[in-house]
Amino acid sequence: MDSTTPAGLWDRLTGIQTPPALWLVIVTGLAAMALVAPHPVWRVSRNAVTIAHEGGHGLLALLTGRRLDGIRLHSDTSGVTVSRGKPTGLGMIMTAAAGYTAPSLLGLGGAALLSSHRITLLLWAATALLLAMLVMIRNAYGALTVVLAGGTFVLVSWLAEAEVQAAFAYAAVWFLLLGGVRPVFELGAKRRHGGAPDSDADQLGRLTHTHPVLWLFLFHAVALCSLIGGARWLLTL
């Protein structure tokens, strides 16, 4: 079937692809670790986690009925998402909680797709999410970062061989699962040294009249449980 026709595109999107060999899954996991563990590399690769982090804030803001004014991504790998609406309540709490949990949950969702051998669906879904986020970016660096990320997914999904697509998809999911863990530990270290007084955990503490450490614990739980569950799916354990 012609993959350029609507029927062909739908068949390609919903079809099942051949899963890679276990050794390739392990190698892509090690490659993702190499992007997360060394600090000099992490200073650059963390941009991808920031995209997921701020995208999580933006998505939950929209889903809870808030008005999303825009998202900014900065070269120091920080970001900010601005939304309008009631400053308290469940919508604001869910929006604030979505940032640190988004990379890990996206990785877990990606692992679920890969475990069902839907590599193309994963690549196209990621492209669609990045395109939707691009509309809300409000600064040049942020737009460039999202365009480069989205362009990479487009090129791989359309031009690369099936084996390359599989390796890229598995590496991306491993990166989200592993990359979702490190920022939570970094946040905890900053708070122990008196830094990040307006972090998501501190904002959530004020919103819910609880100690920020409880929210930090939740972030840790989501990140680590997603990593364990996602790894089991990827490794078919």
C-alpha positions as CSV (number, residue, x, y, z in Angstrom):
1,M,0.0,0.0,0.0
2,D,1.2,3.5,-0.9
3,S,2.4,5.1,2.4
4,T,1.6,8.6,1.0
5,T,-2.2,8.0,0.8
6,P,-4.4,8.5,3.9
7,A,-5.0,4.8,4.1
8,G,-1.3,4.1,3.7
9,L,-0.4,6.6,6.4
10,W,-3.0,5.2,8.8
11,D,-1.7,1.7,8.2
12,R,1.8,2.8,8.8
13,L,0.8,4.7,12.0
14,T,-1.2,1.9,13.5
15,G,1.0,-1.0,12.3
16,I,3.3,-3.1,14.4
17,Q,7.0,-3.0,13.7
18,T,9.6,-5.7,14.4
19,P,11.2,-5.1,17.8
20,P,15.0,-4.8,18.0
21,A,17.2,-7.4,19.5
22,L,17.8,-7.3,23.2
23,W,21.4,-6.3,22.8
24,L,20.3,-3.1,21.0
25,V,17.8,-2.3,23.7
26,I,20.6,-2.5,26.3
27,V,23.0,-0.5,24.1
28,T,20.4,2.3,23.7
29,G,19.9,2.3,27.5
30,L,23.7,2.7,28.0
31,A,23.8,5.5,25.4
32,A,21.0,7.3,27.2
33,M,22.8,6.9,30.5
34,A,25.9,8.5,28.9
35,L,23.7,11.5,28.1
36,V,22.4,11.8,31.6
37,A,25.2,10.8,34.0
38,P,28.3,13.0,33.0
39,H,27.7,16.6,34.2
40,P,29.2,18.3,31.1
41,V,27.0,16.3,28.8
42,W,24.0,16.7,31.0
43,R,24.3,20.5,30.8
44,V,23.3,20.2,27.1
45,S,21.1,17.1,27.1
46,R,19.0,18.5,29.9
47,N,17.4,20.8,27.4
48,A,15.3,17.9,26.2
49,V,14.1,17.2,29.7
50,T,13.2,20.8,30.1
51,I,11.0,20.6,27.0
52,A,9.1,17.7,28.6
53,H,9.0,19.5,32.0
54,E,7.5,22.7,30.7
55,G,5.3,20.8,28.2
56,G,3.8,19.0,31.2
57,H,3.0,22.3,32.9
58,G,1.4,23.6,29.7
59,L,-0.6,20.5,29.0
60,L,-2.1,20.3,32.5
61,A,-2.8,24.0,32.4
62,L,-4.9,23.5,29.3
63,L,-6.6,20.3,30.5
64,T,-7.6,21.9,33.8
65,G,-9.2,24.9,32.0
66,R,-6.4,27.5,32.6
67,R,-5.4,29.9,29.9
68,L,-1.9,29.1,28.7
69,D,-0.1,32.4,27.8
70,G,3.2,30.8,26.7
71,I,6.3,28.8,27.4
72,R,9.9,30.0,27.4
73,L,13.0,27.8,27.3
74,H,16.4,29.2,28.2
75,S,19.9,28.3,27.3
76,D,20.8,27.5,30.9
77,T,18.2,24.6,30.6
78,S,15.7,26.4,32.8
79,G,12.2,27.2,31.6
80,V,9.0,28.9,32.6
81,T,5.4,28.3,31.7
82,V,2.9,31.1,32.2
83,S,-0.8,30.4,32.6
84,R,-3.8,32.4,33.9
85,G,-6.7,31.3,36.0
86,K,-7.6,30.7,39.6
87,P,-4.3,31.0,41.7
88,T,-5.4,28.2,44.0
89,G,-7.4,25.0,43.7
90,L,-7.0,21.6,42.0
91,G,-6.2,23.0,38.6
92,M,-3.3,25.0,39.8
93,I,-2.0,22.1,41.9
94,M,-2.1,19.7,39.0
95,T,-0.4,22.2,36.7
96,A,2.4,22.8,39.2
97,A,2.8,19.0,39.9
98,A,3.0,18.2,36.2
99,G,6.5,19.5,35.5
100,Y,8.8,17.2,37.4
101,T,6.6,14.2,36.7
102,A,6.1,14.8,33.0
103,P,9.5,13.4,31.6
104,S,9.1,10.2,33.6
105,L,5.5,9.6,32.7
106,L,6.1,10.4,29.0
107,G,9.0,7.8,29.2
108,L,6.7,5.3,30.8
109,G,4.0,5.9,28.1
110,G,6.7,5.5,25.4
111,A,7.9,2.3,27.0
112,A,4.3,1.0,26.8
113,L,4.1,1.7,23.1
114,L,7.5,0.1,22.4
115,S,6.5,-3.0,24.4
116,S,3.6,-3.3,22.0
117,H,6.0,-2.9,19.1
118,R,4.5,0.4,17.9
119,I,7.7,2.3,17.0
120,T,6.2,4.5,14.3
121,L,3.3,5.5,16.5
122,L,5.8,6.6,19.2
123,L,7.9,8.7,16.8
124,W,4.8,10.4,15.2
125,A,3.2,11.0,18.6
126,A,6.4,12.7,19.9
127,T,6.5,14.8,16.7
128,A,2.9,15.9,17.2
129,L,3.5,16.8,20.8
130,L,6.5,18.9,19.9
131,L,4.6,20.6,17.1
132,A,1.8,21.5,19.5
133,M,4.3,22.8,22.0
134,L,6.0,25.0,19.4
135,V,2.8,27.0,19.0
136,M,3.1,28.1,22.6
137,I,6.8,28.9,22.6
138,R,7.5,32.6,23.2
139,N,11.2,33.0,22.7
140,A,13.7,32.4,20.0
141,Y,15.9,29.9,21.9
142,G,12.9,27.9,22.9
143,A,11.6,27.8,19.4
144,L,15.0,26.7,18.0
145,T,15.2,23.9,20.6
146,V,11.8,22.5,19.9
147,V,12.2,22.8,16.1
148,L,15.5,20.9,16.3
149,A,14.0,18.2,18.4
150,G,10.9,17.9,16.3
151,G,12.9,18.0,13.1
152,T,15.1,15.1,14.3
153,F,12.0,13.0,15.0
154,V,10.6,13.8,11.5
155,L,13.8,12.9,9.7
156,V,14.3,9.7,11.6
157,S,10.6,8.6,11.2
158,W,10.6,9.3,7.4
159,L,14.1,8.7,6.1
160,A,15.8,6.3,8.4
161,E,15.9,2.5,8.1
162,A,13.7,0.5,10.4
163,E,16.6,-0.5,12.6
164,V,17.7,3.1,13.0
165,Q,14.1,4.1,13.9
166,A,14.0,1.4,16.5
167,A,17.3,2.4,18.0
168,F,16.4,6.1,18.1
169,A,12.9,5.4,19.7
170,Y,14.4,3.2,22.4
171,A,17.2,5.7,23.1
172,A,14.6,8.5,23.4
173,V,12.5,6.6,25.8
174,W,15.4,5.5,27.9
175,F,16.6,9.1,28.0
176,L,13.2,10.3,29.3
177,L,13.1,7.6,32.0
178,L,16.6,8.2,33.2
179,G,16.5,11.9,32.6
180,G,13.4,12.2,34.7
181,V,15.2,11.0,37.8
182,R,18.2,13.3,37.9
183,P,16.4,16.7,38.1
184,V,14.5,15.5,41.2
185,F,17.7,14.7,43.0
186,E,19.2,18.0,41.8
187,L,16.1,19.8,43.3
188,G,16.5,18.0,46.6
189,A,20.2,19.0,46.7
190,K,19.4,22.6,46.0
191,R,16.7,22.7,48.7
192,R,19.1,21.2,51.3
193,H,21.5,24.1,50.6
194,G,18.8,26.7,50.8
195,G,18.3,27.1,47.1
196,A,15.3,27.0,44.8
197,P,12.8,28.7,47.3
198,D,10.2,29.0,44.6
199,S,10.6,25.5,43.1
200,D,7.6,23.5,42.0
201,A,7.7,21.6,45.3
202,D,7.7,24.8,47.4
203,Q,4.8,26.2,45.3
204,L,2.9,23.0,45.8
205,G,3.6,23.1,49.5
206,R,2.1,26.6,49.8
207,L,-0.9,25.7,47.6
208,T,-1.7,22.6,49.7
209,H,-0.5,23.8,53.1
210,T,1.9,20.9,53.3
211,H,5.7,20.5,53.6
212,P,7.5,20.7,50.2
213,V,9.4,17.6,51.1
214,L,6.2,15.6,50.7
215,W,5.9,16.8,47.1
216,L,9.6,16.1,46.6
217,F,9.0,12.5,47.8
218,L,6.1,12.3,45.2
219,F,8.4,13.4,42.4
220,H,11.0,10.8,43.5
221,A,8.3,8.1,43.6
222,V,7.0,8.9,40.2
223,A,10.4,9.1,38.6
224,L,11.8,5.9,40.2
225,C,8.6,3.8,39.7
226,S,8.4,5.0,36.0
227,L,12.1,4.0,35.5
228,I,11.5,0.6,37.0
229,G,8.3,-0.1,35.2
230,G,9.5,1.3,31.9
231,A,12.8,-0.7,32.1
232,R,10.8,-3.9,32.6
233,W,8.7,-3.1,29.5
234,L,11.7,-2.2,27.4
235,L,13.6,-5.3,28.4
236,T,10.5,-7.5,28.3
237,L,11.1,-8.8,31.8
